[in-house]
Amino acid sequence: MKRAIDQLRAGDSCLERRDIEANHARLLARNALHRRFGYDSGAGVGFVLEKALPLCGHVLDVGTGKGRFVVALARHVPKVTTVDISPEEQRFARLEAAHAGIVGRIEFVLADARKLPWRAGTFDAVASWNAFHHLDDPARVFAEMLRVLKPGGKLVLSDFSPSGFRLMRTIHAAEGRRHPHPPSQFPCWRARLRDRSFAVRYFIGHHQEVLIAKRLTSSPRLSSQRLTINHQASRAMQIKHN
Ligand SMILES: C[S@@+](CC[C@H](N)C(=O)[O-])C[C@H]1O[C@@H](n2cnc3c(N)ncnc32)[C@H](O)[C@@H]1O
């Protein structure tokens, strides 16, 4: 009986109360360390959500990690699925969701974001928070995020800003570790979204960069075809003028 009370049924896994508490304590300690160096992950998540909301329908979160973002997101959306390649990280996130009392509101999927296991146009919104600098092939993941987004859907892409990366470097160096990351590709993502007829807004604050993009056209293929046609037309114009 006692054991049954100490366990929390969450989908196919049983989460022990002591694991939930220990995981939460670890996360709080990590967050407190970040704050001592000037990075407040709660404020970072809040800043991104403030820019992204409202988010309607079924939302996909890419790169679950410890669940800082998806646990906050799940409080604001009707349905959320989160995907990560690492079972260990998703277990931490699941424990944190259980601590927040919302584990049943999040669907956890283990998969490689370079090949998302959903049909084109499945989600009303697709989001990612502080995961992109961890990806081996961010361009492919970015393309996959756009593929699974419905026409009219919203993309929310956020990662550390240059000041955020500087803080992360300092924190990791103080721990004798490194936090390598590729240079910010936000200008590239922004240009690609505009090329594909997305309406794009860009924000920077709380050591985060954020792109909020709304898909305007019904078909990404159509917009890329339009782009090709536009390129051909402008080349033809150039040739005519030369
Ligand atoms: C630092 S976490 C992101 C932070 C997280 N969004 C949060 O709210 O705490 C980065 C995550 O990206 C995941 N990841 C890396 N490559 C991936 C891939 N190809 N597909 C899915 N997840 C991936 C890692 O396993 C890790 O859990």
PDBQT file of the ligand as one rigid body, heavy atoms in Angstrom, charges set to zero:
ROOT
HETATM    1  C1  LIG A 301      20.038  21.175 -23.279  1.00  0.00    +0.000 C 
HETATM    2  S1  LIG A 301      18.721  20.177 -23.803  1.00  0.00    +0.000 S 
HETATM    3  C2  LIG A 301      17.526  21.392 -24.282  1.00  0.00    +0.000 C 
HETATM    4  C3  LIG A 301      16.905  22.061 -23.102  1.00  0.00    +0.000 C 
HETATM    5  C4  LIG A 301      15.473  21.613 -22.901  1.00  0.00    +0.000 C 
HETATM    6  N1  LIG A 301      14.628  22.050 -24.010  1.00  0.00    +0.000 N 
HETATM    7  C5  LIG A 301      14.871  22.059 -21.605  1.00  0.00    +0.000 C 
HETATM    8  O1  LIG A 301      13.778  22.645 -21.618  1.00  0.00    +0.000 OA
HETATM    9  O2  LIG A 301      15.480  21.823 -20.542  1.00  0.00    +0.000 OA
HETATM   10  C6  LIG A 301      19.208  19.536 -25.383  1.00  0.00    +0.000 C 
HETATM   11  C7  LIG A 301      18.546  18.217 -25.691  1.00  0.00    +0.000 C 
HETATM   12  O3  LIG A 301      18.633  17.970 -27.097  1.00  0.00    +0.000 OA
HETATM   13  C8  LIG A 301      18.655  16.555 -27.247  1.00  0.00    +0.000 C 
HETATM   14  N2  LIG A 301      19.093  16.191 -28.599  1.00  0.00    +0.000 N 
HETATM   15  C9  LIG A 301      20.315  16.290 -29.154  1.00  0.00    +0.000 A 
HETATM   16  N3  LIG A 301      20.310  15.812 -30.422  1.00  0.00    +0.000 NA
HETATM   17  C10 LIG A 301      19.038  15.394 -30.675  1.00  0.00    +0.000 A 
HETATM   18  C11 LIG A 301      18.391  14.808 -31.801  1.00  0.00    +0.000 A 
HETATM   19  N4  LIG A 301      19.056  14.552 -32.942  1.00  0.00    +0.000 N 
HETATM   20  N5  LIG A 301      17.088  14.505 -31.710  1.00  0.00    +0.000 NA
HETATM   21  C12 LIG A 301      16.401  14.764 -30.569  1.00  0.00    +0.000 A 
HETATM   22  N6  LIG A 301      16.952  15.321 -29.468  1.00  0.00    +0.000 NA
HETATM   23  C13 LIG A 301      18.256  15.637 -29.516  1.00  0.00    +0.000 A 
HETATM   24  C14 LIG A 301      19.602  16.094 -26.162  1.00  0.00    +0.000 C 
HETATM   25  O4  LIG A 301      19.425  14.724 -25.866  1.00  0.00    +0.000 OA
HETATM   26  C15 LIG A 301      19.194  17.020 -25.005  1.00  0.00    +0.000 C 
HETATM   27  O5  LIG A 301      18.279  16.394 -24.155  1.00  0.00    +0.000 OA
ENDROOT
TORSDOF 0
